[in-house]
Amino acid sequence: MTHDDILKAAGLTKADLTGGTLTVRSPIDGAELAKLHETAPADMAKVIARSQAAFRKWREVPAPRRGELVRLLGEELRAAKEALGALVTLEVGKITSEGLGEVQEMIDICDFAVGLSRQIYGLTIASERPGHRMMETWHPLGPCAIITAFNFPVAVWSWNAALALVCGDPVIWKPSEKTPLTAIATQRIMERALKRFGADAPEGLCQLVIGGPAIGEALVASKDVPIVSATGSTRMGGIVGPRVSARWGRPILELGGNNAMIVAPSADMDMAVRAIVFSAVGTAGQRCTSLRRLIAHNSVKDELVAKLSKAYASLPVGDPRKGTTLVGPLIDAGAKDKMVKMLDRAKSEGGRVHGGKVVTDGVPGGAYVSPAIVEMPAQTETVREETFAPILYVLGYDTLDEAIALQNDVPQGLSSCIFTLNMREAETFLSASGSDCGIANVNIGPSGAEIGGAFGGEKETGGGRESGSDAWKGYMRRQTNTLNYSAKLPLAQGVKFDI
């Protein structure tokens, strides 16, 4: 299919794609895909007001009924999976299976949220006062701004939107300026679900705004947007989080990751190699959960590096639409230049680099680089800095305590894993004295989280949680209720106040 065929199949029209000021290019070949109209910053007050008006109506709709809208969204996504997945590949550069996998994530979270709509439970709590009942209830909180990054341009929106909608909150979506086309296509899919849902969905329930920092600034600054879920760099989160908190809003931050794998002497090496290669080079190393540090026991490190070097040398780099390709392009030339710069820095710190060459032959243009393995003498400042590219730093260790200390000695705290067949090592890694990350796995890589678990991390990763488990509580307000069904009025803690 041509670029135009993919855009048309995703429901994008000439009017959508022309006449604007925001240029969108495909990382596959650098071709211009669109010049989009941007949302005027002056219009953001109206956007937020519409969301507030929608909230006043949507919060009164019963949660199971709200879940029906998300169920319809899941149906529409199933019907549009091939077209939207192809657009993800075109706009982000993911290989075909990853583009389709991202849309499947959207479908999966819709299924989760539909079930959640009938399981928004509060606790009944024993009261110390006779004739009293105490309980918790959960109520909608208000409009939720969703600011997404380029690397998962639609899945992260769905993690937030599906939960926010069943919890009673309208959503306002600001996608990355690098990947707005997938957002427009997804908004059209959402509009089809809204039309099928009917009049219970108020106008302004799901809005999309396109543009740069001024648009995000309006969402971050407004007291009428109580929830701001932002995915992106730690630098961005360091700006957004304090601004939202300062106005007593609720930030949900998903920021940087510098994820590590510990490979113990007992590890199944063949399994570890497969996990390392996918985790480190999938999405061209542009996942927040990509494997960036390999901490291997010194007794197996050389053997492991040899196996990895052989595997890396065989990886097909090129057009992600080809069925044989495993490594597509970086998002743009800036990402390529940053990768080259970081490899040069690593060399200056004593690193030994395997791979990492710029690829120009046999590719259609764009920023293509072969994945790199870098053997490092120590965990330097370069290693401790996240680079959004397929660079895997390799470090050695002698004791498990040393390995865990290395793993935790970075500013980020998103995902982590250990490969071991030793139960004591596995349990230690998952204990309070083990990994300090929000995600910790055993005998599986750090990348590719399922929607059933709460997704997020600690430290400079932001502390936010999205997707499964009880992440829904981030989109609601908790209320503690005490009901006195007696004819008396006792005070708590034995306080006496007779009048």
C-alpha positions as CSV (number, residue, x, y, z in Angstrom):
1,M,0.0,0.0,0.0
2,T,1.1,3.5,-0.7
3,H,1.2,6.2,2.0
4,D,-2.0,7.7,0.6
5,D,-3.7,4.3,0.6
6,I,-2.8,3.9,4.3
7,L,-4.0,7.4,5.2
8,K,-7.3,6.9,3.3
9,A,-7.9,3.4,4.9
10,A,-7.5,5.0,8.3
11,G,-10.3,7.5,7.5
12,L,-8.1,10.6,6.9
13,T,-9.3,13.0,4.2
14,K,-7.5,15.6,2.1
15,A,-9.2,18.3,4.3
16,D,-7.6,16.7,7.4
17,L,-4.2,16.5,5.9
18,T,-3.7,19.8,4.1
19,G,-3.7,23.5,4.7
20,G,-2.2,23.6,8.1
21,T,1.1,24.6,9.8
22,L,2.1,21.4,11.5
23,T,4.2,19.2,9.2
24,V,4.1,15.5,9.8
25,R,6.7,13.2,8.2
26,S,7.0,9.4,8.1
27,P,10.2,8.1,9.8
28,I,10.2,5.3,7.2
29,D,11.4,7.5,4.3
30,G,11.1,11.1,5.5
31,A,8.1,11.7,3.2
32,E,5.7,14.5,4.2
33,L,2.4,13.0,5.2
34,A,0.4,16.1,6.1
35,K,0.3,19.7,7.1
36,L,-2.2,19.7,9.9
37,H,-4.4,22.5,11.3
38,E,-3.4,23.2,14.9
39,T,-5.7,24.0,17.8
40,A,-5.4,27.7,18.6
41,P,-4.2,28.3,22.1
42,A,-7.0,30.9,22.4
43,D,-9.5,28.1,21.9
44,M,-8.4,26.0,24.8
45,A,-10.6,27.8,27.3
46,K,-13.6,26.7,25.2
47,V,-12.3,23.2,24.9
48,I,-11.9,22.9,28.7
49,A,-15.3,24.5,29.3
50,R,-17.0,21.9,27.0
51,S,-15.2,19.2,29.0
52,Q,-16.5,20.6,32.3
53,A,-20.0,20.7,30.9
54,A,-19.7,17.2,29.7
55,F,-18.5,16.1,33.2
56,R,-21.6,17.4,34.9
57,K,-23.7,15.1,32.7
58,W,-21.4,12.1,32.4
59,R,-20.9,11.7,36.1
60,E,-24.7,11.1,36.5
61,V,-24.6,8.2,34.0
62,P,-24.3,4.9,35.8
63,A,-20.9,3.3,35.6
64,P,-22.1,0.1,33.8
65,R,-23.7,2.3,31.2
66,R,-20.5,4.2,30.8
67,G,-18.8,0.9,30.3
68,E,-21.1,0.3,27.3
69,L,-19.4,3.2,25.5
70,V,-16.0,1.6,26.1
71,R,-17.3,-1.8,24.9
72,L,-18.5,-0.1,21.6
73,L,-15.1,1.5,21.3
74,G,-13.5,-1.9,21.6
75,E,-15.7,-3.2,18.8
76,E,-14.8,-0.3,16.6
77,L,-11.1,-0.9,17.3
78,R,-11.4,-4.5,16.3
79,A,-13.0,-3.5,13.0
80,A,-10.3,-0.9,12.4
81,K,-7.3,-2.9,13.7
82,E,-5.5,-3.5,10.4
83,A,-6.0,0.1,9.2
84,L,-4.9,1.8,12.4
85,G,-2.0,-0.6,12.9
86,A,-0.7,0.2,9.4
87,L,-1.0,3.9,10.2
88,V,1.0,3.4,13.4
89,T,3.7,1.7,11.3
90,L,3.7,4.6,8.8
91,E,3.8,7.4,11.4
92,V,6.0,5.8,14.1
93,G,8.1,3.3,12.1
94,K,7.2,0.2,14.1
95,I,7.4,-3.1,12.3
96,T,4.0,-4.4,11.2
97,S,3.4,-6.8,14.1
98,E,4.2,-4.1,16.7
99,G,1.8,-1.7,15.0
100,L,-0.9,-4.3,15.2
101,G,0.1,-5.2,18.7
102,E,-0.4,-1.6,19.8
103,V,-4.0,-1.6,18.6
104,Q,-4.5,-4.9,20.3
105,E,-3.4,-3.2,23.6
106,M,-6.2,-0.7,23.0
107,I,-8.7,-3.5,22.5
108,D,-7.5,-5.3,25.6
109,I,-7.8,-2.3,27.9
110,C,-11.3,-1.7,26.6
111,D,-12.2,-5.3,27.7
112,F,-10.6,-4.6,31.1
113,A,-12.5,-1.3,31.5
114,V,-15.9,-2.8,30.6
115,G,-15.5,-5.3,33.5
116,L,-14.2,-2.5,35.7
117,S,-17.4,-0.5,35.1
118,R,-19.2,-3.1,37.3
119,Q,-16.4,-3.4,39.9
120,I,-15.8,0.1,41.2
121,Y,-15.9,-1.1,44.7
122,G,-15.5,0.7,48.1
123,L,-14.9,-0.9,51.4
124,T,-17.2,-1.3,54.3
125,I,-15.2,-0.6,57.5
126,A,-15.9,-1.6,61.1
127,S,-17.0,1.4,63.2
128,E,-15.9,1.7,66.8
129,R,-19.3,3.4,67.6
130,P,-22.4,1.2,68.1
131,G,-25.2,1.8,65.7
132,H,-22.9,3.2,63.0
133,R,-21.7,2.0,59.6
134,M,-18.6,3.3,57.9
135,M,-17.8,2.8,54.2
136,E,-15.9,4.2,51.3
137,T,-17.4,5.4,48.0
138,W,-15.7,6.5,44.8
139,H,-16.9,9.4,42.7
140,P,-15.8,10.8,39.3
141,L,-13.2,13.5,39.6
142,G,-13.5,15.7,36.5
143,P,-11.9,16.2,33.1
144,C,-8.7,14.3,32.4
145,A,-6.0,15.6,30.1
146,I,-4.0,12.9,28.3
147,I,-0.6,14.0,26.9
148,T,0.9,11.2,25.0
149,A,4.4,10.5,23.5
150,F,5.3,9.4,20.0
151,N,6.5,5.9,20.7
152,F,3.0,4.5,21.7
153,P,0.9,7.1,20.0
154,V,-2.5,5.4,20.6
155,A,-2.1,2.7,23.2
156,V,-1.3,5.1,26.1
157,W,-4.3,7.2,25.2
158,S,-6.5,4.1,25.5
159,W,-5.0,3.1,28.9
160,N,-6.1,6.5,30.3
161,A,-9.3,7.1,28.3
162,A,-10.9,3.7,28.8
163,L,-10.4,4.0,32.6
164,A,-11.3,7.7,32.8
165,L,-14.5,7.2,30.9
166,V,-15.9,4.3,33.0
167,C,-14.9,6.3,36.1
168,G,-17.0,9.2,34.9
169,D,-14.4,11.6,33.6
170,P,-14.3,13.3,30.2
171,V,-11.0,13.3,28.3
172,I,-9.0,15.9,26.4
173,W,-6.2,14.4,24.3
174,K,-3.0,16.2,23.3
175,P,-0.9,13.8,21.2
176,S,2.8,14.3,20.4
177,E,3.4,16.7,17.5
178,K,5.4,13.9,15.9
179,T,2.5,11.5,15.7
180,P,-0.9,13.4,15.5
181,L,-2.3,11.4,12.5
182,T,-2.9,8.2,14.5
183,A,-4.7,10.4,17.1
184,I,-7.0,11.9,14.5
185,A,-7.8,8.4,13.1
186,T,-8.4,7.1,16.7
187,Q,-10.7,10.1,17.4
188,R,-12.8,9.1,14.3
189,I,-13.0,5.6,15.7
190,M,-14.2,7.0,19.0
191,E,-16.7,9.2,17.3
192,R,-18.2,6.1,15.6
193,A,-18.6,4.5,19.1
194,L,-20.2,7.7,20.5
195,K,-22.7,7.8,17.6
196,R,-23.7,4.2,18.3
197,F,-23.9,4.9,22.1
198,G,-26.5,7.6,21.7
199,A,-27.7,10.6,23.6
200,D,-26.3,9.6,27.0
201,A,-22.9,10.8,25.8
202,P,-22.7,14.5,26.1
203,E,-21.0,16.8,23.6
204,G,-17.4,17.4,24.5
205,L,-16.9,14.0,26.3
206,C,-13.9,13.0,24.2
207,Q,-11.9,15.9,22.6
208,L,-8.7,16.0,20.6
209,V,-6.4,19.1,20.5
210,I,-3.4,19.3,18.1
211,G,-0.4,21.5,18.6
212,G,2.7,22.3,20.6
213,P,3.7,23.4,24.1
214,A,1.1,26.2,24.3
215,I,-1.7,23.6,24.1
216,G,-0.1,21.5,26.8
217,E,0.5,24.5,28.9
218,A,-3.2,25.4,28.9
219,L,-4.1,21.9,30.1
220,V,-1.4,21.9,32.8
221,A,-2.3,25.3,34.1
222,S,-6.1,25.0,34.2
223,K,-7.8,24.4,37.6
224,D,-10.7,23.0,35.6
225,V,-8.6,20.0,34.5
226,P,-8.1,18.1,37.8
227,I,-6.3,15.2,36.2
228,V,-3.3,15.5,33.9
229,S,-1.8,12.2,32.7
230,A,1.5,12.9,30.9
231,T,3.8,10.4,29.2
232,G,7.2,11.5,28.0
233,S,10.7,12.5,29.2
234,T,11.8,13.1,32.8
235,R,12.5,16.7,31.8
236,M,8.9,17.2,30.7
237,G,7.6,15.5,33.8
238,G,9.7,17.8,36.0
239,I,7.8,20.7,34.5
240,V,4.3,19.2,34.4
241,G,4.2,17.5,37.8
242,P,5.1,20.5,40.0
243,R,2.8,22.8,37.9
244,V,-0.2,20.5,38.3
245,S,0.5,19.9,42.0
246,A,0.9,23.6,42.7
247,R,-2.7,24.1,41.7
248,W,-3.8,21.1,43.7
249,G,-4.4,19.0,40.6
250,R,-3.5,15.3,40.2
251,P,-0.6,14.4,38.0
252,I,-0.2,10.9,36.6
253,L,3.3,10.8,35.3
254,E,4.9,8.1,33.1
255,L,8.5,9.2,32.4
256,G,11.9,7.8,31.7
257,G,13.2,4.3,32.1
258,N,16.7,3.0,32.3
259,N,15.7,-0.7,32.5
260,A,18.1,-3.5,33.5
261,M,18.3,-7.2,33.3
262,I,20.5,-9.2,35.7
263,V,21.7,-12.5,34.2
264,A,22.8,-15.0,36.9
265,P,25.1,-18.0,36.4
266,S,22.1,-20.4,36.6
267,A,20.1,-18.6,33.9
268,D,18.7,-20.3,30.8
269,M,21.1,-18.6,28.4
270,D,19.1,-19.3,25.2
271,M,16.0,-17.9,26.8
272,A,17.9,-14.9,28.1
273,V,19.4,-14.1,24.7
274,R,15.9,-14.1,23.1
275,A,14.5,-11.9,25.8
276,I,17.5,-9.5,25.6
277,V,17.3,-9.1,21.8
278,F,13.6,-8.3,21.7
279,S,13.7,-6.1,24.8
280,A,16.7,-4.1,23.6
281,V,15.9,-3.6,19.9
282,G,12.1,-3.9,19.7
283,T,10.6,-0.6,18.5
284,A,14.2,0.4,17.7
285,G,14.9,0.8,21.4
286,Q,12.2,3.5,21.6
287,R,10.0,1.9,24.3
288,C,10.0,3.4,27.8
289,T,10.5,-0.2,29.0
290,S,13.3,-1.0,26.5
291,L,16.3,-2.9,28.0
292,R,19.2,-0.5,28.3
293,R,21.5,-2.2,30.8
294,L,22.6,-5.8,30.9
295,I,24.2,-6.8,34.2
296,A,25.7,-10.2,33.7
297,H,27.6,-12.4,36.1
298,N,31.3,-12.3,35.2
299,S,31.4,-16.1,34.8
300,V,28.9,-15.9,31.9
301,K,29.3,-12.3,30.6
302,D,31.8,-13.1,27.8
303,E,29.8,-16.0,26.5
304,L,26.6,-13.9,26.6
305,V,28.1,-11.0,24.8
306,A,29.4,-13.4,22.1
307,K,25.9,-14.9,21.6
308,L,24.3,-11.4,21.5
309,S,26.9,-10.1,19.0
310,K,26.1,-12.9,16.7
311,A,22.3,-12.4,17.1
312,Y,22.6,-8.6,16.6
313,A,24.7,-9.1,13.4
314,S,21.8,-11.1,11.9
315,L,19.1,-8.6,12.6
316,P,17.4,-7.2,9.5
317,V,17.3,-3.4,9.6
318,G,15.1,-1.6,7.1
319,D,11.6,-0.8,6.0
320,P,9.3,-1.8,8.8
321,R,6.5,-2.8,6.4
322,K,8.5,-5.7,5.1
323,G,7.7,-9.0,6.8
324,T,11.4,-9.8,7.3
325,T,12.4,-6.6,9.1
326,L,12.9,-6.6,12.8
327,V,14.5,-3.2,13.3
328,G,12.8,-0.2,11.8
329,P,13.9,3.5,11.8
330,L,14.4,5.9,14.7
331,I,11.7,8.5,14.9
332,D,13.9,11.2,13.2
333,A,17.4,12.4,12.5
334,G,17.7,14.0,15.9
335,A,17.3,10.6,17.6
336,K,19.9,9.2,15.3
337,D,22.3,12.0,16.1
338,K,21.7,11.5,19.8
339,M,22.5,7.8,19.5
340,V,25.8,8.4,17.7
341,K,26.7,11.1,20.3
342,M,26.1,8.7,23.2
343,L,28.1,5.9,21.6
344,D,31.0,8.3,21.2
345,R,30.7,9.3,24.8
346,A,30.7,5.7,25.9
347,K,33.8,5.0,23.9
348,S,35.5,8.0,25.6
349,E,34.7,6.4,29.0
350,G,36.3,3.1,28.0
351,G,33.3,1.4,26.3
352,R,33.8,-1.3,23.6
353,V,31.1,-0.9,21.0
354,H,29.7,-3.7,18.8
355,G,27.4,-2.4,16.0
356,G,25.7,1.0,16.2
357,K,26.5,2.0,12.6
358,V,24.3,4.3,10.6
359,V,22.5,2.3,7.9
360,T,22.1,3.8,4.5
361,D,22.1,0.9,2.1
362,G,18.9,-0.9,1.3
363,V,16.7,1.5,3.3
364,P,14.1,3.9,1.8
365,G,15.5,6.9,3.7
366,G,14.8,7.9,7.2
367,A,17.0,7.5,10.3
368,Y,18.2,3.8,10.4
369,V,20.9,2.6,12.8
370,S,22.0,-0.9,13.6
371,P,21.5,-1.8,17.3
372,A,24.6,-1.4,19.5
373,I,26.1,-3.5,22.3
374,V,28.5,-1.6,24.5
375,E,30.7,-3.3,27.0
376,M,31.4,-0.8,29.8
377,P,34.1,-0.9,32.5
378,A,31.7,0.7,35.0
379,Q,28.2,2.3,35.3
380,T,29.3,5.8,34.1
381,E,27.1,8.9,33.8
382,T,26.5,8.0,30.1
383,V,25.1,4.6,31.2
384,R,23.0,6.2,33.9
385,E,21.3,8.5,31.3
386,E,18.4,7.2,29.3
387,T,19.0,7.3,25.5
388,F,15.9,6.5,23.5
389,A,17.7,4.3,21.0
390,P,18.8,0.7,20.6
391,I,21.9,0.9,22.8
392,L,22.6,-1.9,25.3
393,Y,25.3,-1.3,27.9
394,V,26.8,-4.4,29.4
395,L,28.3,-4.6,32.9
396,G,29.7,-7.4,35.0
397,Y,29.1,-8.4,38.6
398,D,30.3,-11.0,41.2
399,T,27.6,-11.0,43.9
400,L,23.8,-10.6,43.7
401,D,24.0,-7.7,46.1
402,E,26.4,-6.0,43.8
403,A,24.1,-6.6,40.8
404,I,21.0,-5.2,42.6
405,A,23.0,-2.2,43.7
406,L,24.0,-1.5,40.1
407,Q,20.5,-2.0,38.8
408,N,19.1,0.5,41.4
409,D,21.9,3.0,41.0
410,V,20.2,5.1,38.3
411,P,17.7,8.0,38.6
412,Q,14.9,6.1,36.8
413,G,12.8,3.3,38.2
414,L,10.5,1.8,35.7
415,S,11.1,-1.8,34.7
416,S,13.6,-4.5,35.7
417,C,14.2,-8.2,35.5
418,I,16.4,-11.1,36.5
419,F,17.1,-14.4,34.7
420,T,17.9,-17.1,37.2
421,L,16.8,-20.6,38.1
422,N,17.8,-20.0,41.7
423,M,14.7,-19.5,43.8
424,R,16.6,-17.5,46.5
425,E,18.0,-15.1,43.9
426,A,14.5,-14.7,42.3
427,E,12.8,-14.0,45.6
428,T,15.5,-11.6,46.8
429,F,15.2,-9.6,43.6
430,L,11.4,-9.2,44.2
431,S,11.8,-8.4,47.9
432,A,12.0,-5.1,49.6
433,S,15.8,-5.2,49.4
434,G,15.7,-6.1,45.7
435,S,14.6,-4.1,42.6
436,D,13.4,-0.6,43.3
437,C,11.4,-0.4,40.1
438,G,7.6,-0.3,39.6
439,I,7.9,-3.4,37.4
440,A,10.1,-6.4,38.4
441,N,10.1,-9.6,36.4
442,V,11.7,-13.0,36.7
443,N,12.8,-14.9,33.6
444,I,11.0,-12.5,31.3
445,G,12.4,-9.2,29.8
446,P,11.4,-5.8,31.1
447,S,9.5,-4.8,27.9
448,G,6.0,-5.8,26.8
449,A,3.8,-5.3,29.9
450,E,0.3,-6.7,29.9
451,I,-2.7,-4.4,30.6
452,G,-3.8,-6.4,33.6
453,G,-1.1,-5.0,35.8
454,A,-0.7,-1.4,36.9
455,F,2.0,0.2,34.7
456,G,4.4,2.7,36.0
457,G,7.6,3.3,38.0
458,E,9.3,5.1,40.8
459,K,11.9,7.8,41.2
460,E,12.3,9.9,38.1
461,T,9.9,7.7,36.3
462,G,7.2,9.8,38.1
463,G,5.4,7.4,40.4
464,G,2.3,7.3,38.2
465,R,0.2,4.2,37.4
466,E,-1.9,3.5,34.4
467,S,-3.8,0.6,32.9
468,G,-4.7,-2.4,35.1
469,S,-5.0,-3.5,38.7
470,D,-6.3,-0.5,40.8
471,A,-4.9,2.2,38.6
472,W,-8.6,3.3,38.1
473,K,-8.4,5.0,41.6
474,G,-6.2,7.7,40.1
475,Y,-9.2,8.9,38.1
476,M,-11.7,9.1,40.9
477,R,-12.0,10.8,44.3
478,R,-12.4,8.7,47.5
479,Q,-15.1,9.6,50.0
480,T,-15.3,8.1,53.5
481,N,-18.9,7.9,54.8
482,T,-20.2,7.3,58.3
483,L,-23.9,6.5,58.8
484,N,-25.5,6.7,62.2
485,Y,-28.7,4.5,62.3
486,S,-28.9,4.6,66.1
487,A,-30.8,7.1,68.3
488,K,-27.6,8.2,70.1
489,L,-24.7,10.4,69.1
490,P,-21.5,8.9,70.5
491,L,-18.2,10.5,69.6
492,A,-15.1,8.5,68.4
493,Q,-12.1,7.8,70.7
494,G,-14.3,8.0,73.8
495,V,-14.5,11.8,73.7
496,K,-17.2,13.3,75.9
497,F,-18.9,16.5,75.0
498,D,-22.3,16.7,76.8
499,I,-24.4,19.8,76.5
